[in-house]
């Protein structure tokens, strides 16, 4: 994250089975794709940094972090970066920052990442939250970006971008990133619950749907899936309640209801109609 408008296209670069790169400070964006290309050739992370920066006249104002797919990491901070500027590496991670309130920001991020559990995206956001709590960017906050790649984990199995979230301009970009990540995982759970219901595994689907709605309570999609799960488990009153919540969150939710055969029960059961609503 940074006090910088639209940090997403500037800092993070990653390729599944290759590695990840962060280009920071007075950014030379070409270092991102060029680093990934050298990683694909099997060049070691430290050598990549040294080779690329040797020919870069602005090297003293650059920051560059690289982690290869094996977890080897290297962090570079040029001597001309605006203080506080520095970095740290550990197993499977590299942290860099400039214009920070102090070294404590880097240390807090490192400790939080190492202590966090769950998927990589969750650990990364935990590190960002800890860094912000420790002081963060001395100028304030404006944007954030999160990129995680995994073979075949893109939408519907196409592509490798498992998590690609951006907050371009926000008063609290890290908090907003956490909300978006929760929504991302909620949508994954909704898809899983729908598949379970299609396979008539309704009790398990209800558990998954509940988790989705709890993770992202503002998601009408999650509440609509929970509506179906309750209905298939014989809890009509709760299904109606979830339908009402979904409709309150999104007054146009009936467009989806009318187009999905799996939600036909809402149209067919008079109990779902509002008082005074015509059939």
C-alpha positions in Angstrom: 0.0 0.0 0.0 1.1 3.6 -0.5 0.1 7.2 -0.4 0.1 7.0 -4.2 -2.7 7.0 -6.7 -3.3 3.5 -8.2 -0.3 1.6 -6.9 -1.5 -1.7 -8.5 -0.1 -1.3 -12.1 3.3 -0.1 -10.7 4.5 -2.4 -7.9 3.4 -6.1 -8.0 4.4 -8.6 -10.7 4.0 -12.3 -10.5 3.9 -15.4 -12.7 2.8 -18.9 -11.6 5.7 -21.3 -11.2 8.2 -18.5 -11.6 8.1 -16.0 -8.8 7.0 -12.5 -7.6 8.5 -9.1 -7.9 7.9 -5.7 -6.3 9.2 -2.6 -7.9 9.1 0.4 -5.5 10.4 3.8 -4.5 11.3 5.8 -7.7 9.8 3.0 -9.7 11.3 1.6 -12.9 8.4 -0.6 -14.0 10.5 -2.4 -16.6 12.3 -4.2 -13.7 9.1 -6.2 -13.0 8.7 -8.1 -16.3 12.5 -8.3 -16.8 13.0 -9.9 -13.4 10.3 -12.5 -14.2 12.0 -13.3 -17.5 15.3 -13.9 -15.8 13.6 -16.0 -13.1 12.2 -18.2 -15.9 15.8 -18.6 -17.2 16.8 -19.9 -13.8 18.9 -16.9 -12.7 19.3 -16.5 -8.9 17.4 -13.7 -7.3 20.4 -11.8 -6.0 22.1 -12.0 -9.4 18.9 -10.7 -11.1 18.9 -7.6 -8.9 22.6 -7.0 -9.3 22.5 -7.4 -13.1 19.5 -5.3 -13.7 20.5 -2.4 -11.4 24.0 -2.3 -12.7 22.7 -0.9 -16.0 20.1 1.3 -14.3 21.3 4.9 -13.8 18.5 5.5 -11.2 19.6 2.5 -9.1 20.2 4.6 -6.0 16.5 5.6 -5.9 15.1 2.1 -6.6 13.7 -0.6 -4.4 13.3 -4.1 -5.7 12.1 -7.3 -4.0 12.2 -10.7 -5.6 11.0 -14.1 -4.5 11.4 -17.1 -6.7 9.0 -20.1 -6.8 11.3 -22.0 -4.4 11.0 -19.3 -1.8 14.5 -17.7 -2.3 14.2 -14.0 -1.6 16.3 -10.9 -2.1 15.5 -7.2 -1.2 17.3 -4.1 -2.5 17.0 -0.5 -1.3 19.0 2.2 -3.0 21.0 4.6 -0.8 19.1 7.5 -2.3 15.6 6.3 -1.3 13.7 8.7 0.9 13.9 7.6 4.6 12.9 5.7 6.3 13.6 3.2 3.6 14.7 -0.4 4.0 13.7 -4.0 3.6 13.9 -7.5 5.0 13.8 -11.1 3.7 12.7 -14.4 5.1 11.5 -17.7 3.9 9.2 -17.1 1.0 9.0 -13.3 1.4 10.7 -10.0 0.8 9.5 -6.7 2.4 10.5 -3.3 1.2 9.3 0.2 2.1 10.2 3.8 1.7 8.9 7.0 3.2 8.0 5.0 6.2 7.6 6.3 9.8 10.4 4.0 10.8 12.1 0.6 10.8 9.3 -0.7 13.1 7.0 -0.8 10.1 9.2 -3.4 8.4 9.7 -5.4 11.5 5.9 -5.4 12.3 5.2 -6.7 8.8 7.8 -9.4 9.0 6.5 -10.6 12.4 2.9 -10.6 11.2 3.6 -12.5 8.0 5.5 -15.2 9.8 2.9 -15.5 12.6 -0.1 -15.5 10.3 -1.9 -18.6 9.1 -4.1 -19.4 6.1 -3.6 -18.7 2.5 -0.9 -16.5 1.1 -3.3 -13.6 0.4 -4.4 -13.6 4.0 -0.9 -13.6 5.3 0.0 -10.7 3.0 -2.9 -8.6 4.1 -2.1 -9.4 7.7 1.4 -8.0 7.1 0.0 -4.9 5.5 -2.3 -4.4 8.5 0.5 -4.8 10.9 2.7 -2.3 9.0 -0.1 0.3 9.0 -0.6 -0.2 12.7 3.1 0.4 13.3 3.0 3.7 11.5 2.9 2.9 7.8 3.6 5.4 5.1 4.6 8.7 6.7 2.5 10.6 4.2 -0.7 8.7 4.9 -2.6 6.1 2.8 -4.3 6.1 -0.5 -4.1 2.8 -2.5 -3.3 -0.8 -2.2 -2.9 -3.9 -4.4 -2.8 -7.7 -3.9 -1.7 -10.2 -6.5 -1.4 -14.0 -6.0 -0.9 -16.4 -8.8 -1.5 -20.1 -8.9 -1.6 -22.5 -11.9 -5.1 -22.8 -13.2 -6.6 -20.9 -10.4 -8.0 -18.0 -12.5 -11.7 -17.5 -13.1 -13.4 -20.8 -14.1 -10.0 -22.4 -14.4 -8.7 -20.0 -17.0 -5.4 -18.2 -16.3 -3.4 -18.2 -13.1 -4.5 -15.0 -11.3 -6.0 -16.4 -8.2 -6.2 -13.1 -6.3 -5.9 -9.8 -8.2 -7.4 -7.0 -6.1 -6.8 -3.3 -6.2 -7.9 -0.3 -4.2 -7.0 2.7 -6.3 -8.1 5.6 -4.1 -9.5 5.2 -0.6 -9.1 6.8 2.8 -8.4 3.4 4.4 -7.1 1.2 1.5 -5.8 -1.7 3.7 -9.2 -2.0 5.5 -10.9 -1.9 2.1 -8.5 -4.5 0.8 -9.4 -6.8 3.7 -13.1 -6.3 2.8 -12.4 -7.2 -0.9 -10.4 -10.3 0.1 -13.2 -11.5 2.3 -15.6 -10.9 -0.6 -13.3 -12.9 -2.9 -13.2 -15.9 -0.5 -17.0 -15.5 0.0 -17.6 -15.8 -3.7 -15.4 -19.0 -3.8 -17.5 -20.5 -1.0 -20.7 -19.6 -2.8 -19.6 -21.4 -5.9 -18.7 -24.4 -3.8 -22.0 -24.4 -2.0 -24.0 -24.2 -5.2 -22.1 -27.2 -6.5 -22.8 -29.1 -3.3 -26.5 -28.3 -3.6 -26.5 -29.4 -7.2 -25.1 -32.7 -6.0 -27.8 -32.8 -3.3 -25.3 -32.5 -0.5 -27.5 -30.0 1.2 -26.3 -30.2 4.8 -22.7 -29.6 3.8 -23.8 -26.8 1.4 -25.6 -25.1 4.3 -22.4 -25.0 6.4 -20.5 -23.6 3.4 -23.2 -21.0 2.6 -23.3 -19.8 6.2 -19.5 -19.2 6.1 -19.8 -17.3 2.9 -22.5 -15.0 4.3 -20.6 -14.4 7.6 -17.4 -13.7 5.6 -19.1 -11.1 3.5 -22.4 -10.0 5.1 -22.9 -7.2 2.5 -22.9 -9.7 -0.4 -26.4 -10.3 -1.8 -25.0 -13.2 -3.8 -23.9 -14.9 -0.5 -27.4 -14.4 1.1 -29.1 -15.7 -2.0 -27.0 -18.9 -1.9 -27.8 -19.2 1.8 -31.5 -18.7 1.0 -31.4 -21.7 -1.4 -29.4 -23.8 1.2 -32.0 -23.1 4.0 -34.8 -23.9 1.6 -33.3 -27.3 0.5 -32.8 -28.1 4.2 -36.4 -27.5 5.0 -35.9 -24.2 6.8 -38.3 -22.1 4.7 -38.7 -19.3 7.2 -34.9 -18.7 7.3 -34.8 -19.0 3.5 -37.4 -16.2 3.2 -35.4 -14.1 5.6 -32.2 -14.5 3.6 -34.1 -13.7 0.4 -35.3 -10.5 2.0 -31.8 -9.6 3.1 -30.5 -10.2 -0.4 -33.2 -8.0 -1.9 -32.5 -5.2 0.6 -28.9 -5.3 -0.4 -29.6 -5.4 -4.1 -33.1 -4.4 -5.2 -32.4 -5.9 -8.6 -31.7 -9.3 -7.2 -34.8 -10.7 -8.9 -33.1 -10.5 -12.2 -30.9 -13.3 -11.1 -33.8 -15.2 -9.6 -35.7 -15.1 -12.9 -32.7 -16.3 -14.9 -31.5 -19.2 -12.7 -33.4 -22.5 -12.6 -31.9 -23.4 -9.3 -33.7 -20.4 -7.8 -37.1 -21.2 -9.3 -38.5 -22.1 -5.9 -38.5 -18.4 -5.0 -40.9 -17.7 -7.9 -43.0 -20.8 -7.3 -43.5 -20.5 -3.6 -46.1 -17.9 -2.6 -44.4 -17.5 0.8 -41.5 -15.6 -0.8 -43.8 -12.8 -2.1 -44.0 -9.6 -0.2 -47.4 -8.8 1.4 -49.6 -7.2 -1.4 -47.2 -8.4 -4.1 -49.0 -9.8 -7.1 -48.2 -13.3 -8.3 
